[in-house]
């Protein structure tokens, strides 16, 4: 099955106030479509703990689930703060980057309709929220690694090209399950899959939100992706060649969070001093 790739000019940078913003202010006060995530957090964590007690859920899934929800809380806390800011352009002129897919599975998928509703409301209000998720492993990354050599650009200096994966394409070419009756990602995904190739050696799997979901197998079209032109015009300036397909904000965040490099040296020094 053929997948269309589109070219886009590299201009009109999106960044104004920053790219990756993580701030824990008012962490449990964030609102999504009129419902508090605090309630969701308490409910979902309670369910997971109960599953652990029943031995139907691995114990380490509690910490993983907690980190997953905290990521969402932090992201939408900042979005809420920007929404209320006196500068009404600040939110739209900021690109939010999440490491990993824009997906919530299992019981945590209960958040997905509210997230979609918020993004659709912001889009209809003329204040679109620009968010991307980057996948660096998994079925989509493996598939793109296989086909990227056939897609332009094949020479440096050429325009980047991108392909928006329809739900039908994902079913047939990625998961090889074309006969499933449930629409792909309807309950779990709040971002759609996009393949992007920036130069002959740099390509990425991105997730870009659309807002309201559509059951059409040929959905989404590129025009439905929220702010895709500004996002794709911005990303070339953020590419790091230190690692394959890396973005500077994610690379820097991972560097700070990495215990081997920071702050383990000081911790070991203090431990050694206190042990004497």
Secondary structure, DSSP 8 states (H G I E B T S, - for coil): -----EEE-S-----SS-S-----TTGGG-EETTEEHHHHHHHHHHHHHHHHHTTSS-THHHHHHHHHHHHHHHHHHHHHHHHTSS-TTTTTT-EEEEES-SB--GGGGGGHHHHHHHHHHHHHTT---EEEEEE-SSHHHHHHHHHGGGSS--STTS-EEEEE--HHHIIIIIS--TT--S-TTTTTBSSEEEEEEEETTEEEEEEE--SS----TT---GGGSTTHHHHHHHHGGGEESSSTTEEHHHHHHHHHH-TTTTTHHHHHHHHHHHH-
